[in-house]
Amino acid sequence: MDVIRVATLNCWGLKYVSKNRHERIAAIADAFSNSDHDIVALQELWVEGDYNTIQRAISHRLPHAKRFLRHAFCKPCTISGALGAGLAIFTKWPIVSTNVTPYSLNGEPIDVVGGDWFVGKAVGSVTIMHPILGRVQVFNTHFYAKGGESGPEYKRAHRLVSAWEFAKVVRQAAALGNYVIAMGDFNSVPNSLPMHVIFGHAGLFDAWTVCHTHVSPPSEVISPVDGVVKYGITADSPLNSYRGPNPSLDPLVRMYHGKRLDYILFRQPSHPSDNACIPKLECQDSKVIFTTLIPGNDCSFSDHFGVEATFVIGMPEAVNGPTPEMNSILKSTASIWAREASEMSMTTFSAVLGALQVAYRVSQGRSRRELVTFALCILALLVLMFGSMGLAVPWANPILVLFTIAITWLATTMLYEGFLFGNWERRALRSTLEELELHKQALAAKYPQEGFGTQTHQ
């Protein structure tokens, strides 16, 4: 039986910031060099030397590679995405085409510590020609992290916009007749709203869930090992050397000893209902990898664990139909091979629209405050300028210069943040809201019995 083995890992490769980067990248390269994976997707691989190290090590197994240096539509003068998306895909089969779609929203420029706005977030893809399946489009992505999982949904508005944009490109790929394998760090737990958008609109299915349908939520305290083995924990695990020593206050982390943020998702192409005899991509196994410390070292491979999945290629029963066992699998995984386009539920639509509308109003309020701050800075500069004219105290001049520099910097930052970025953010939010409303109206016309048209949003 033909098998495709894939893996994904967030490498935590930010220069000058990530700890033990050289040792970890060398260990990651060595591990993949000795693995049997056919496709590997890596995130946070920003340093060119690190990419070259891994490529050289695994080129004998995965000779075809694509590194997504920067957004395809970024102007040279644009700061956002200046350091690239940090994504790379390595594959056994030849790459016939590539694409990168930048996400509209990646945090705020004023959030220098987070840094998401400066590196940019995107979804990159390569289309490979598989000897049996034909065209397979492999996606690699990394979502915006800030916002967590608790609190009101509007705090995760940027991630919701990314989820919608990601789901659109995946849906388009399947509509073109491509098989889809999507991997990456989605910075979202399985039951979160961004993942509901992805599962609903893109029609993707989670390899881990498909292979672990028998695992129920914990009814008692579990061990960190169980969190990884049974529940697919990839981040914030006590087994990771980069987890902080203090106990987490996050209830999800306390329950599962971490979070599952990294995924391998898949789907077959959209196709007419009379074409039932195409090969089917079925997930046979999925597990968490890179959970141990680096051999001979006291640190983990990354601050995330990786995920791998094994897919088998099968042909459906053209005459007799699927076996009872296959029928059971299809039902338990919500009919993975359904030929009708997958759609989000009314509940998901309402939640996303509500969150983005609140985020729009919050953005307006923040911009107003920042522009008021800008006006006050200008006023303060005028006071300093005219007030210092009659000042005859020499020692005060350096202090006034420092104050002038600080106020000028604050004024410039507030102008950019409040006017340029604020309008940029609201245009992206409005565009997504309009797309969602249009899609909702189309669904209301197609499925009037589902109630898509019973609720309006202002």
N, C-alpha and C positions, 0 to 999 in steps of 0.2 A: 504494500500500500504506500502511495506517495505521501510524503510528510513534509511540512514546512515548519521550521522551528524559528521563533522570533523572540527577541528580548529588548527590553527598554531599561534605561538607567539615567537618573539625574546625577551627573558627575560632580556637581558642586565645584566648578572650575573657574571661579572668579579670581583674576590675578590680584595679588597683594592682600586679598581678603580671606579666601578659603584656606583652611589649615591643612598642612601636610600635602599640598596639591601635587608636588612633583612625585612623591612616593605613591600617592593614591592613583594618579594617572598611569604610572608605570605598572602598578598592580592590576588596574582595570584592563590595560592593553594586554598584559600577559594572560589574564583570565579569559578574555575573549579569543585570544590567539589559540588557546587550547580547548575551546568549546566547539560544539557542533551546530551553532546557530546559523541559519541561512540569511536572516535579516536582523540588523541591530540598529536601534534608534537611541541616540544619546542627546541629553539636554544639558544646558549650562556648560557647553564646551566652547568657551569664548576665546581661549588663547590658541593662536594658530599652531604654536609648537606642540601643544597638547594634542590637537587634532592630528598633526603629522606623526606624533609618537604612536597613537592608536592605529592610524592607517597603515603605517609601516609594519606594525606587529600583526595585523590581521589580514593584510592584503593577499596572503597565500590562500586564505579561505573565502574572504569577501573582497574580491578585487575591484568592485564598483562602489563608488562612494560619492556623496554630495554633501558639502558643507554650505549652510545657508548664511552667507556672510552678512548681508544686510537686506533690508526690505526692498523689494523690486521697485516700489513706487516712492521711496524716500528721495527727496531732492538732496543734493550734496550738502546744502547749507542747513538741512534739518538735523537738529540734535537728537531727536527721538530715534532710537534704533541705531545710534552712531556706533555702538559696539557690536552690532549684529544680534541675531536672534539666539545664538548659542546652540543651534540645532545641527545635527549631523545624522545621516543615514548611510549605513554600509550594507551592501547586498551581494548575494552570490550570483544573481542574474543581471544581465545588462540593463542599464537604465535607458529608456527610450525618450523620456521627457521629464522635466522638473517644473515645479511651481512653488511660489511662496506668496502667502497672503498675510499682510500685516494686520494686526488687530487695531481697531480704531482707538481704543482706550487702554492704557497701560499704567495707570496711576498718575500722580501729579508731579510736575517738574520740581516743586518745592520739597518733595520727599526725597532728599538726596541720599539718606541712609538706606531707604528701601531700594532705590536705584532702578526700579522697573522701567520708569519712563525713559531713562537714558539708554538702557540696553535694548528696549523694545521687546514686545512679544509678538509671536507670529505662528502660523501653521505652515510648515514646509512639506512638500510631497515629492515623491519620485514615482514614476510609472515604470514598472518592470514588465518584461515579457516572459511569463512563466511557460514552460514547455507544455503544460496540460491546461492550466486555467486561462492562459492568454494574458490579457492586460490586467495587472494587479496594481492598484494605486496605494502606495504606502505613505501614510501621514505621520508626521512627528510634530508635537506641539508642546508648549509650556504656557500655562495660564498665569495670570496675575494672582499674587498670593494674598495681598492685604485684604482684610475684611473678615477672616476667620470663618467660622461656621455658625456662631451664635449671634443673637441680636437681630435687628430688622434687616430684611433682604436688601434694602436700598444700599447698605454698606458694601454689598457685593455686586453693585451695578456694573462695574467695569468687567468683572468676570462673567456676568450674564451676557453682556454684549459680545464678549469673546466666544462664549458658548454658542450663541446664535450664529455668529459669523463662521465658526468652525462647522457647525451642523449644516450650514448652507453649502459649503464647498464639498463636504462629504456626500451630501445628497446629490449634488450635481455630478460628482464622480460616478456614483452608482447609476444615475440616469443615463450616463454615457456608455454604460455597459461594462464598467470596470468592477472587479472585485475590490474590496476595501479592507485594509488592515490599518488601524489607527492606534498610535502609541504615544505615550508621553506622561508628563507631570501635569495633571489637570487641577491640582491644588483644591480639589473638591471631594468630599466624602460621597459614597455611593447614593445616598438618599437626598442629596442636596438639590436645590433647584437648577443649578447649571447642568448637572448630570441628567436631570429629567428632560431638560431642553435637548441635550445631545441624544439621549436614547429615543426621545419622541420624534424629533424632527429629522435626525440623520438616519434613523432606523438601525443604529448600531447596537450590538450586543456585547456584553462584558464577558470576556473569556473566563475570568475568575468565577463569576456567578454561574455560568453555564456548567462549569466543572465542579462546583461546590454547592449544588442546589440542596443537598441534604443537611447542610450546616445551619442550625438555628441560632438566634441571638443568645448570648450567654445568660444563664439564669443564676449564676454564682460567679465568684471571683475566679478569673482565669490567670494563667501564667503568661509572661511575655512571649514564651515560645508558642503557646496556643494562639496568641494574638496574631503571630506571623503565619503559622501553619494552617490554622482553621479560618482566620478572618482576613488574611492577605495584607496585614499591616505593613506599610512601607516607610512611614515617617513617624518621628517622635517616639520610637521604640526604645525601651531601656537597654535593649541588646545592642544599640548603636552607640559607639564611643563618643559621638558628638551630641548626644542627648544631654541636656543640662542636668546637674545633680539634684535640683529641687523638684519635688513632686508637682506635676501639672495640675492646674485647677480646672482644666477643660474636662467636662464630664465624659465626652467621647474617649479622650485619651485615658482617663482613669478606668473606664469600662473595658476598653480593648487593648490597653497598653500601647496606644499609638493611634495613627489614622491611616486609612488606605487612600492615598492621593494619586498613585501611579497606576495606569491602566493599559491593558491591551484590548482593543475593541475591534469588532469585525462585522462584515455583512457581505452578502452576495450581491451581484448587480441587479438593478431593476430590469425586468424583461417581460415580454408578453406572456399571458397565462398559457398559451398553447405551446410554449417552449419549455417543457418540464424536464428535458433530458440533458441539461447542462450540468457540468461538474459542480459539486457542492463543497464549500469550504466549511469543515466541521472542527470544532475545538475538542481535542482529545484530553488535554491536560494543561494545567496552568499552576505555577508555583512562584513563590518569592525567592529571589536569589541575592547573592552578595550579602548574606546575613552574618557571616563570620568576620573576624578581624583579619587583616592582611597577614599572611604567613610571615613570621619573624618580626612582626610589628605589633604595636598596641593600639592601632587605630583602625576604624572601619574603612571600607572602600569609598564611602561617600556619606553624606548626612541623610541620604535616602537609601533604602534597599531597592533592588531592581525587581522586575517581573519578567517571567518568560512564559511562553505558551507554545504548545505543539498542536498544529493543525493537520488534519488528514483530509485527503481529497477523495470524495466518494461520488459515485454515480447513482442517481435516484432510480427507483424501480419504475420503469417506463410503462409496464403493462399491468402488473399485479398491484402496484401502489406500494406505499411504505408498509413495513412490518408493524405489528402491534408495539414492539419495543420502540421503533422509530416514532410512532404516533405519540407514545408517552413522552419521549424526549421533546418533540415539537411542542406539546402542550405545556410542559414544564418550563420551557424557555420562551413562552409567548409567541410561538410560531415564527421562529427565526427566518424561515424561508418564505414568509408571506410575500405575495407579489404586489399587493397594493402598497402604495406609499405610506410609510409610518407617519403618524401625526401626534402632536402634543395633545394632551387632554385639556378640557376646558379649565380645569383647576390650575394647570401649569400656565396656560395663557393668562389667566387672571392674575396669578402671582407675579409673573414676569412683567406684565404691563403695569401693575400697581407699583412694583419696586422701581422700575425705570422712571415712572412719573414722579415718584417721591424724590428720586435721585436728581431729576431735572430741577425741581423746586429747591432742593438743597444746594445745587450748583449755582442757581441764581442768587440765593442768599449769600453764599460764600463770595461770589464775585463782587456783589455790592459792598460787602465788608472790606474786601481787598482794595477796591477802587476808592473807598473812603479813606483807607489807610494811605493810599498813594496821594490823595489830595492833601491829607494832613502832613505828609512828608514834604510836599512842595511848599506848603505854608511854613513849615519849620525851616526849610532851606532859605526862604525869603527872609524870615526873621533873623537867621544867622548872618545872612549876607548884609542886611542893613544894620543889624545890631553890632556887627564887628567893625563897622566903619569908624566909629568914634572910640573904639576900645584901644587904649594906649598901654596895655599890659603885655609885654613881650612873651612872658611865659604862657599866656593863654592861647597864643596863636596855634601851637601844635595841637592843643586840645580841640580847638575849633575845627582844625583841618580833619582830625580823626572823626569828629562828630559829623562833619560834612560828608566824608567818605561813607560812613555807616548809613546815614540817612539817604544818600544817593543810591547806595546798593539796595536798601529796603524799598525805596520808591520804584526803582527799575524792576525788582522782583515782583512787587505787588501789581505793577502795570502789566507785566507779562502774564502773571498767574491769573489776575482778575479779568483782563480783557482778552488777550490772545488765547490762553489755554481755556478760560471759561467758555468763550464762544465755540472753541474747538470741541470741548466736551459736550456742550449742549447740542451742537449740530449732530454729533455721533449718536447721542441719546435719542434725539428727535427722529433721526433717520431710522434707527432700529425700531422705535415705537411705530412709525408709519409702516414699515415693512411687516411688523407683526399684525397690525390692524388690517392691512390689505390681505395678508394670508388668512387671517381669521374670517374676513368677509368671504373669501373664496371658499373656505371650508363650510361656512354657514349656508352658502348656496348649494354646495355639493352634498352636505350631510345635514339637512335642516332638523332631522330628528335628534341630533346630538346636542342641540342647544348652544351652538357657537354664536348665534346672533341674539341671544337673550340678554346680553349684558353689554353695556357701552362704557367707554372710558373717555373722560374728558382730558 
